[in-house]
């Protein structure tokens, strides 16, 4: 299904749709999934080159409380496969932010809702922060996890954190690998990836949770059933990791230069930060300090015990936080 000018319509029942939408001149892939279209909309922004739309079966429990909107950003997933390298255009954080704002405007019209909530994950948290700062009237709430604050400082703190952990565990292989590359910054994305393998590794709690899932869930993620609405039809398969790395290489300069404090500390949108207490990638102490300093109509910082950079993988715990603290705000009930 492809559209450049969808007609606004109020969804009052189960939504399970995927559609290419003209955003800033190119078709971009959006999915809408939820148990009741009258529920608050939650736009999920993944990191550089990440297409979380493919993980729709994993997020299914969230669909009873929210209408989930997944967006394959330029450089990611079906949007990249549809447009190719030449058709995608330049990738910068400012460009992705402008596209995210256009997506939010479309989602409001498509779901016929005044505002939407946004969940920024990892690199998507940079895009989310910038979007709510620039266009607060579009958003009912901001939620950040794996939150970028001062990306370079968090990189350096994370390196020290995992090296200390490796030494405490006498993990000679990890010690040797980390000591060989030294502390960031690094000259290339390949060296970033070595550090990220340690800083972004799943925690024991995240590993145990994923291992406990019904195997059918992850099977549907890895090999979607024929006709799955969250998979854009008619496109050649691509290597998600390779695609993500290409996008990351283009965006890494902007990401490493990002400092949330430069946006100003005053926000007009309720701000929520749910961080894994073991996040060694976007180190949690920096997020806690940032949350304490910003000004917003409502704000909350909470840690997720046992969670790392992928704390949202602890999906029931994360959903509990969304329901207990964000749902009423997103629904327009303070």
Secondary structure as GFF3:
##gff-version 3
##sequence-region A 1 334
A	DSSP	beta_strand	2	3	.	.	.	ID=ss1
A	DSSP	beta_strand	15	23	.	.	.	ID=ss2
A	DSSP	beta_strand	26	34	.	.	.	ID=ss3
A	DSSP	beta_strand	40	45	.	.	.	ID=ss4
A	DSSP	three_ten_helix	52	55	.	.	.	ID=ss5
A	DSSP	three_ten_helix	60	64	.	.	.	ID=ss6
A	DSSP	beta_strand	66	71	.	.	.	ID=ss7
A	DSSP	alpha_helix	77	88	.	.	.	ID=ss8
A	DSSP	alpha_helix	93	111	.	.	.	ID=ss9
A	DSSP	beta_strand	116	121	.	.	.	ID=ss10
A	DSSP	alpha_helix	123	134	.	.	.	ID=ss11
A	DSSP	three_ten_helix	136	138	.	.	.	ID=ss12
A	DSSP	beta_strand	139	145	.	.	.	ID=ss13
A	DSSP	alpha_helix	151	168	.	.	.	ID=ss14
A	DSSP	alpha_helix	172	181	.	.	.	ID=ss15
A	DSSP	alpha_helix	189	199	.	.	.	ID=ss16
A	DSSP	alpha_helix	204	212	.	.	.	ID=ss17
A	DSSP	alpha_helix	215	222	.	.	.	ID=ss18
A	DSSP	alpha_helix	240	256	.	.	.	ID=ss19
A	DSSP	three_ten_helix	260	263	.	.	.	ID=ss20
A	DSSP	beta_strand	270	276	.	.	.	ID=ss21
A	DSSP	alpha_helix	284	293	.	.	.	ID=ss22
A	DSSP	beta_strand	299	304	.	.	.	ID=ss23
A	DSSP	three_ten_helix	311	313	.	.	.	ID=ss24
A	DSSP	alpha_helix	315	321	.	.	.	ID=ss25
A	DSSP	pi_helix	322	326	.	.	.	ID=ss26
A	DSSP	alpha_helix	327	330	.	.	.	ID=ss27
###
